[in-house]
Amino acid sequence: MKKTKINQKHLLAIFAFLLSAVVVFCGVQIWQEYSSRQKDIDAFVELAELAEIKEPDEPKETAELDTDGDAENSDTQEEQENPVLTPRHDIPLLISQNSDCIGWISIDNTAVDYPVMHTPDWPQKYLRMNFYQQYSDSGVPFLDYRCTLESDNLIIFGHNMRNGTMFSSLDGYKRQEYYEAHPNLLLITPEQTYLLNLFSGYVASVE
C-alpha cells in the first residue's frame, strides 16, 4: 500500500488557511467586544440625557437690586458657606424606568457619571447587566447588598474598564494633582443631593 506524501506547498497552504481563519476569528471577537462596549457607552449617554434636569432659562429682566447692602452681603456669604445643591438627574424618573435604581453618582470632568443600583436579594445582578437588564460587559455601579442609603458607610462597586469608562478614572487618585483637580463626588438620591469631599484612597488586593 502506497503512502501518500504531503507536498510542502500543500502544508504551507493549509497553514496559511488556518492562520487566516484565526486572524478572522480574532478580528470578529475584537470587533464584537468594541461594538458591545461602545453600545454600553451610548446607552449611558442616552440615559443621562433622559434623566437630566434642565436648568430654567434666566429671566430677560432682572429683579431690582435690594437697597439693603448689608443684608445682601450676608445672604451671599451664607450661600457661599452653605451652597444649595440642586439635583442634576431626575431620580424618580429613573426609578420609574427601573425600580432597582437608587441614585446617581458623578465626579465632575471624569468618566464617573452613572446611575447606582441596589438589589439586596441578588447582590451582583448588575455586574454584567445594563440599566435595562440586558447583558453588558460594563454593568452598572451598584450598592453593596449589606448597605442601605441610611448606612454610615456606602460600598459602591463598579468595573475598572480598560477603555477608560466606569470607575477606571479612580486610578487617577494615586496622583496628588489629580485629586486636587477632582476633590468632590456628587451622590444624588431620591431624598437628597450630597456633595462628598474625598479625603483618602486605598488600593486593596483582590487576593
Salt bridges, closest charged atoms under 4 A:
GLU33 OE2 - ARG37 NH2 2.79
GLU33 OE2 - ARG162 NH2 3.63
GLU52 OE1 - LYS54 NZ 3.28
ASP100 OD2 - LYS125 NZ 2.86
ASP108 OD1 - ARG88 NH1 2.75
ASP144 OD1 - ARG146 NE 2.79
ASP171 OD1 - LYS174 NZ 2.82
GLU177 OE2 - ARG175 NE 3.80
